[in-house]
Amino acid sequence: MKFFKKTIFLSLIVFLTTGCASTALGITGGKIISHDFKIYHFSDDDYLDIFNLKNSERITKFCTKHEEQVEVRKMRKYNDGVDRTIWIVDIVETVE
């Protein structure tokens, strides 16, 4: 019986996490606004990878709006009772 309850609890957590990511993708359309107020657009799979980043993690993805590789870093801050997520986006220099 305990195993069944744990399985249901873990399934619920996965369902809620997936639901939040899908809802965010539906609302934003795969766009994020960076720390310098520029808009970047990513494919659906890339956006979900970016959305699921942990605090201070970095990932390199292709921006379809600017057609270039960018490095995205997610910073979560909690100040004065407000939880903020800040996206820091830097252009990746390609060596040719």
C-alpha positions as CSV (number, residue, x, y, z in Angstrom):
1,M,0.0,0.0,0.0
2,K,2.9,2.4,0.8
3,F,4.5,1.7,-2.6
4,F,1.2,2.6,-4.3
5,K,0.9,5.9,-2.4
6,K,4.5,6.8,-3.3
7,T,3.9,6.0,-7.0
8,I,0.8,8.1,-7.1
9,F,2.6,11.0,-5.3
10,L,5.5,10.9,-7.8
11,S,3.2,10.6,-10.8
12,L,1.4,13.7,-9.5
13,I,4.6,15.7,-9.2
14,V,5.7,14.7,-12.7
15,F,2.2,15.6,-14.1
16,L,2.3,19.0,-12.4
17,T,5.8,19.8,-13.5
18,T,5.0,18.9,-17.1
19,G,1.7,20.8,-16.9
20,C,3.5,24.0,-15.7
21,A,6.1,23.7,-18.5
22,S,3.4,23.2,-21.1
23,T,1.3,26.1,-19.8
24,A,4.3,28.4,-19.9
25,L,5.1,27.3,-23.4
26,G,1.5,28.0,-24.5
27,I,1.4,31.4,-22.9
28,T,4.8,32.7,-24.1
29,G,5.0,30.9,-27.4
30,G,8.7,29.9,-26.7
31,K,9.8,33.5,-26.0
32,I,11.8,34.8,-23.1
33,I,12.8,38.4,-22.2
34,S,16.4,38.7,-21.1
35,H,17.9,40.9,-18.3
36,D,18.5,43.7,-20.9
37,F,14.9,43.5,-22.1
38,K,15.6,41.8,-25.5
39,I,13.2,39.2,-26.7
40,Y,14.5,35.8,-27.7
41,H,12.5,33.0,-29.4
42,F,13.3,29.3,-29.2
43,S,11.9,26.1,-30.6
44,D,9.5,24.2,-28.4
45,D,12.1,21.5,-27.3
46,D,14.7,24.1,-26.6
47,Y,12.3,26.3,-24.6
48,L,11.3,23.3,-22.4
49,D,15.0,22.7,-21.7
50,I,15.5,26.3,-20.8
51,F,12.4,26.3,-18.6
52,N,13.6,23.3,-16.7
53,L,17.0,24.8,-15.8
54,K,18.0,25.0,-12.2
55,N,19.2,28.1,-10.5
56,S,22.5,29.4,-12.0
57,E,22.7,26.6,-14.6
58,R,23.7,27.5,-18.2
59,I,22.7,26.0,-21.5
60,T,23.5,26.9,-25.1
61,K,20.6,27.0,-27.6
62,F,19.7,28.4,-31.0
63,C,17.6,31.6,-31.0
64,T,15.3,31.4,-34.0
65,K,14.5,35.2,-33.9
66,H,18.2,36.3,-34.1
67,E,19.4,33.1,-35.9
68,E,22.4,32.7,-33.6
69,Q,23.6,30.5,-30.8
70,V,23.0,32.0,-27.3
71,E,23.9,31.0,-23.8
72,V,21.0,31.2,-21.4
73,R,21.5,31.3,-17.6
74,K,18.6,31.2,-15.2
75,M,18.9,33.3,-12.0
76,R,16.2,33.0,-9.3
77,K,16.1,35.7,-6.6
78,Y,13.9,36.2,-3.6
79,N,13.8,39.8,-2.3
80,D,11.3,41.4,-0.1
81,G,8.8,38.6,-0.4
82,V,8.9,38.5,-4.2
83,D,10.3,35.5,-6.2
84,R,11.9,36.7,-9.4
85,T,13.3,34.7,-12.3
86,I,15.9,36.6,-14.4
87,W,17.2,35.2,-17.7
88,I,20.7,36.2,-18.6
89,V,21.3,35.7,-22.3
90,D,24.7,36.1,-23.9
91,I,25.6,35.6,-27.6
92,V,28.1,32.7,-28.2
93,E,31.0,33.7,-30.4
94,T,31.6,31.0,-33.0
95,V,35.2,30.5,-34.2
96,E,35.4,29.8,-37.9
